[in-house]
Structure formats: structure tokens, C-alpha cells
Amino acid sequence: MFFNKEGILDIDGMVMENASFKNMMEDGVITEEEIKAQSDKVVSILQDMENKYSEEQLAEIKDLLIESSVLYAVYNLYSIQNIDK
């Protein structure tokens, strides 16, 4: 579910197969409206989760979101640092 055949986390693959991503990328242009709609979708999912899951489960989800965001941020910073290399 989360890993490819080699056992590597496959976030890129999951994103590429995601209906929201595919819809936004159809015309090759990301608009402010699309970003707002995606933001609203994420907020809605998180609000639903708050009603479904225990505090302990929510803490694990929060940790995952934070660590995933850190990974995304440092990966992008690393990519920027190595543009000219």
C-alpha cells in the first residue's frame, strides 16, 4: 500500500494515481482556485478524522503529517540547493 516493490516509500506513485492530482494537472496549470479546493478537501478530511478516531490515533496521525511535511520541506530545500550541481 505505501511501498513499491523494492520496499521504498512510494509517495510519488500515490500522488500520480490520485484523482485530485490528475484533475488539477489535466491542463498543466495549477490555479489558486484548485489550491483552495484541495486545501478545503484536506481540512474536511481532517475534521472527519477528528470525529472518528481516538486521541491516541489522532496523535499518531498528527505525527505522521508533521514528519511527512518535514520530509517534503527538506526534500524541496535539498533540490533547490542542488539545482546548479
C-alpha positions in Angstrom: 0.0 0.0 0.0 2.7 2.5 1.0 5.8 0.9 -0.5 6.9 -0.1 -4.0 8.2 -3.5 -5.0 11.7 -2.5 -3.7 10.3 -1.6 -0.3 10.7 2.2 -0.9 8.1 4.6 0.2 6.1 5.4 -3.0 4.6 8.9 -2.3 5.3 10.0 -5.9 3.4 6.9 -7.3 0.5 7.5 -4.9 0.3 11.2 -5.9 0.4 10.4 -9.6 -2.5 8.0 -9.2 -4.6 10.4 -7.1 -7.8 11.6 -8.8 -7.4 15.1 -7.3 -3.8 15.5 -8.7 -4.8 14.1 -12.1 -7.7 16.6 -12.3 -5.5 19.5 -11.4 -2.8 18.5 -13.8 -5.1 18.0 -16.8 -4.4 21.4 -18.3 -0.8 21.6 -16.9 -1.7 24.8 -14.9 -2.4 25.0 -11.2 -4.7 27.8 -10.2 -5.4 29.5 -6.9 -8.9 28.0 -7.0 -7.5 24.5 -7.3 -5.2 25.1 -4.4 -8.1 26.4 -2.3 -10.3 23.4 -3.3 -7.5 21.0 -2.3 -6.9 22.8 0.9 -10.6 22.6 1.7 -10.6 18.9 0.9 -7.7 18.2 3.3 -9.4 20.3 6.1 -12.6 18.4 5.6 -10.8 15.0 5.8 -9.0 16.1 9.0 -12.3 17.3 10.5 -13.9 14.0 9.7 -11.0 12.1 11.3 -11.2 14.2 14.5 -14.8 12.8 14.9 -13.9 9.2 14.1 -10.6 8.5 15.8 -9.4 8.4 19.4 -7.0 10.9 20.8 -4.2 8.3 20.6 -4.9 7.6 17.0 -5.1 11.3 16.2 -1.7 11.8 17.9 -0.2 9.2 15.6 -1.9 10.8 12.5 -0.6 14.2 13.6 3.0 12.8 14.0 2.7 11.3 10.5 1.5 14.6 9.0 4.3 16.5 10.7 7.1 14.1 9.7 5.7 13.9 6.1 5.7 17.6 5.9 9.2 17.9 7.2 10.3 15.3 4.6 8.6 17.3 1.9 10.2 20.5 3.0 13.7 19.2 3.3 13.5 17.3 0.1 12.5 20.5 -1.7 15.2 22.5 0.0 17.7 19.9 -0.9 16.6 20.0 -4.5 16.9 23.8 -4.6 20.3 23.7 -3.1 21.5 21.2 -5.8 19.9 22.9 -8.9 23.3 24.0 -10.3 25.3 21.0 -9.3 
